[in-house]
């Protein structure tokens, strides 16, 4: 009479997390085979007379052979593994051995709660989207293949769970993984080290991809790396949203997702260029808007303008534009969030009379009025070089300095001259798009990059779209 082999997953170690089918299989077993460390967790479920056989560490093949020998004698055998026996457990080996032996022994796999599931429950909701599980052990898998899988997981933006992340003799591989992931993910990507999950020695540490202390990782640890959408909540929960629109999306709108993909594509093409983060953030916005990589050479940032304006506008302020198209393009939600007023004087009822009286353009007249009301505003030009020339002339004659100037008028007459005038103010925070290129859309885009500069590190545009 043939016996039976139960392949039993015990879960992460806490008997309270054993599943009922696992308990029943242990109670029915004549023989239990496994590593001795796990026997202490099942003592209360063993029947009198049940034989317990310890095969020691790294004796999986011997364990399987003994299981078949007993089962072929008609015994019911439970082969126990921690976690789920189908995940880096005994089940593949036993099924393969059954085929090689041409054994008729009945085999039943009893699932358990995997360590990565237990760890995820402790962390919050880190595996809410597509997840990859990787073992860094190269005992049975060549490192070259493991590294290819690491690169695929990083490039594919998978949440990634690491088994066997590090041991005394195998310590460098996880550092190589960190290096690969940092090529594809933000340094702020959440990372968790979960040690001895479900056991008395359990310890959890939250960090980021750049700052995680990998010296604290050992063979009793699992490491969880978030995807580009993952974040740590205010109450210290590791969350990966089910959707892929990002934590800033609203009402399921795909806009932020599309922007994030576009920004990632642009950032890939900008790799290797030594560009300060705030300038790179403005460039990503400009190239996303114009599809013009010449912006890398045309954009000039003077006197740390982007950082200076971001810090000042955090507490509110006034932005003056030369035309209403720029006003329309500046994100209203961002201005409301930061308490910013955006004004264009072009349609002020006083403009027409002032322009007629002094024989100047309406945009020049608008700038004259704006300077009287808001001399310390941020001035943004995307259309009218005459308006920019007017402002620089007033700065000289009245001896005042605004918060700064965005000089992005477009065209062929007086455009380059107007931009050169801005450069004459050596200490003025300014952003200039050199040459003939520019326009209202690009001017508004530069403003939007300033207002969203807090999101630059995570490369997550679109919060206020």
Secondary structure by P-SEA (a helix, b strand, c coil): cbbbbbbccccccccccccaaaaaaaaacccccccccccccccccccccbbbbbccccaaaaaaaaaaaaaaacccccccccccccccccaaaaaaaaaaaccccbbbbbbcccaaaaaaaaaccccccbbbbbbcccccccaaaaaaaaaaaaaaccbbbbcccccccccaaaaaaaaaaaaccccccbbbbbcccccccbbbbbbcccccccccccccbbbbbbcccccccccccbbbbccccccccccccaaaaaaaaaaaaaaaaaccccccaaaaaaaaaaaaaccccccccccccccaaaaaaaaaaccbbbbbbccccccccccaaaaaaabbbbbbcccccaaaaaaaaacccaaaaaaaaaaaccccccccccccaaaaaaaaaaaaaacccccccccccccccaaaaaaaaaaccccccccccccccccaaaaaaaaaaaaaccccccccccccc
